[in-house]
Amino acid sequence: MVARIRISVAVLVRDGLVLLVHRHPSRRWYPDSWSFSAGGHVEPGELPHQAVRRECLEELGVHIDDPAPVPMTVNDPTLDVHAFLVTRWAGEPANAAPEEHDDLRWFRPSDLADLKMAHPESLPSLLSAVRLATI
């Protein structure tokens, strides 16, 4: 059995909007598609919530508070994805990883279905979590 790649992903939500990053067209995996905020590999000896904090700092330049685990469906059997809803952070999100992302934008949740997403199968579960966070 092949070991699955552990990934942590942040879903940043502010004022009812969701932050997405656009994956650079030259990326090997899921190029030229939108994905949730920051994310990446969980390093050896690192816990998923530690990885998402590190990734948010590296990719967005923000220190996140209280990442809350949320379900995320991914149809790629090689990935073990841990998603976290983030509603509080210090700093203003910016593209601190231009080699990975060529854009970042805030979207209304209702607009996400019209985008080319890296993992469109994740939208129902993540949008449910976003709705609960904005109540």
C-alpha positions as CSV (number, residue, x, y, z in Angstrom):
1,M,0.0,0.0,0.0
2,V,1.3,3.4,-1.0
3,A,1.6,6.0,1.8
4,R,-0.9,8.9,1.4
5,I,0.4,12.5,1.2
6,R,-0.7,14.4,4.3
7,I,-2.0,17.9,3.4
8,S,-3.3,20.7,5.6
9,V,-5.6,23.4,4.1
10,A,-6.9,26.7,5.5
11,V,-10.3,28.1,4.6
12,L,-10.1,31.8,5.6
13,V,-13.5,33.5,6.0
14,R,-14.1,37.2,6.7
15,D,-17.4,39.2,6.5
16,G,-19.1,36.2,4.8
17,L,-16.4,36.0,2.1
18,V,-14.0,33.1,1.4
19,L,-10.3,33.7,0.5
20,L,-9.1,31.6,-2.5
21,V,-5.7,31.4,-4.1
22,H,-5.2,30.7,-7.8
23,R,-2.6,28.0,-8.4
24,H,0.1,29.1,-10.8
25,P,-0.3,27.5,-14.3
26,S,3.2,26.0,-14.1
27,R,2.3,24.0,-10.9
28,R,2.6,20.3,-11.3
29,W,-0.5,19.4,-9.4
30,Y,-3.8,21.1,-10.0
31,P,-2.4,23.9,-12.2
32,D,-4.5,27.0,-13.2
33,S,-7.2,26.3,-10.7
34,W,-8.5,28.0,-7.5
35,S,-8.0,26.4,-4.1
36,F,-8.7,27.3,-0.5
37,S,-6.4,29.9,0.9
38,A,-3.1,28.3,2.1
39,G,-2.2,24.7,2.2
40,G,0.6,22.2,1.8
41,H,2.4,19.1,3.1
42,V,2.4,18.2,6.7
43,E,6.1,17.8,7.5
44,P,7.4,14.7,9.4
45,G,6.8,15.2,13.2
46,E,4.3,18.0,12.5
47,L,0.6,17.8,13.4
48,P,-2.0,19.0,10.8
49,H,-3.0,22.1,12.8
50,Q,0.7,23.1,13.1
51,A,1.1,22.6,9.4
52,V,-1.8,24.9,8.6
53,R,-0.4,27.6,10.8
54,R,3.0,27.4,9.1
55,E,1.5,27.4,5.7
56,C,-0.7,30.4,6.4
57,L,2.4,32.3,7.5
58,E,4.5,31.1,4.6
59,E,1.9,31.6,1.8
60,L,-0.3,34.5,3.1
61,G,1.9,36.2,5.7
62,V,-0.7,35.9,8.5
63,H,-0.7,34.3,12.0
64,I,-3.9,32.4,12.4
65,D,-5.9,31.8,15.6
66,D,-7.9,28.8,16.5
67,P,-8.0,26.8,13.3
68,A,-11.2,24.6,13.5
69,P,-11.1,21.2,11.8
70,V,-13.8,20.9,9.1
71,P,-14.6,18.0,6.8
72,M,-13.2,18.1,3.3
73,T,-14.0,15.6,0.6
74,V,-11.2,14.9,-1.9
75,N,-11.4,12.3,-4.6
76,D,-7.7,11.9,-4.9
77,P,-6.8,8.6,-3.1
78,T,-3.1,9.6,-2.8
79,L,-4.1,12.6,-0.5
80,D,-5.0,12.7,3.2
81,V,-6.4,16.2,3.5
82,H,-7.0,18.0,6.8
83,A,-9.0,21.2,6.4
84,F,-9.4,24.0,8.9
85,L,-11.8,26.9,9.0
86,V,-10.1,30.1,10.1
87,T,-12.1,33.2,11.1
88,R,-9.4,35.1,13.1
89,W,-5.9,36.0,12.2
90,A,-3.3,38.8,12.6
91,G,-2.1,40.6,9.5
92,E,-3.7,41.2,6.1
93,P,-3.5,38.2,3.7
94,A,-1.2,38.7,0.8
95,N,0.4,36.5,-1.8
96,A,3.6,35.6,-0.1
97,A,4.3,32.7,-2.4
98,P,4.1,34.0,-6.0
99,E,5.9,30.9,-7.3
100,E,2.9,28.9,-6.1
101,H,0.0,31.3,-6.7
102,D,-0.6,34.0,-9.2
103,D,-3.7,35.5,-7.6
104,L,-5.7,35.7,-4.4
105,R,-9.2,37.0,-4.0
106,W,-12.2,37.1,-1.7
107,F,-15.3,35.4,-3.1
108,R,-18.9,35.1,-2.0
109,P,-19.6,31.4,-1.3
110,S,-22.3,31.4,-4.0
111,D,-19.7,32.2,-6.6
112,L,-17.4,29.2,-6.0
113,A,-19.4,26.7,-8.0
114,D,-18.6,28.7,-11.2
115,L,-14.9,28.6,-10.7
116,K,-12.4,26.0,-11.9
117,M,-11.6,24.5,-8.5
118,A,-8.7,22.2,-7.6
119,H,-11.1,20.0,-5.7
120,P,-14.7,20.8,-6.7
121,E,-15.9,17.7,-4.8
122,S,-14.9,19.6,-1.6
123,L,-17.3,22.4,-2.0
124,P,-20.5,21.0,-0.4
125,S,-18.8,20.1,2.9
126,L,-16.7,23.2,3.1
127,L,-19.5,25.6,2.2
128,S,-21.6,24.0,5.0
129,A,-18.8,24.8,7.4
130,V,-18.6,28.3,6.1
131,R,-22.3,28.9,6.5
132,L,-22.2,27.7,10.1
133,A,-19.3,30.0,10.8
134,T,-21.1,33.1,9.4
135,I,-24.3,32.6,11.4
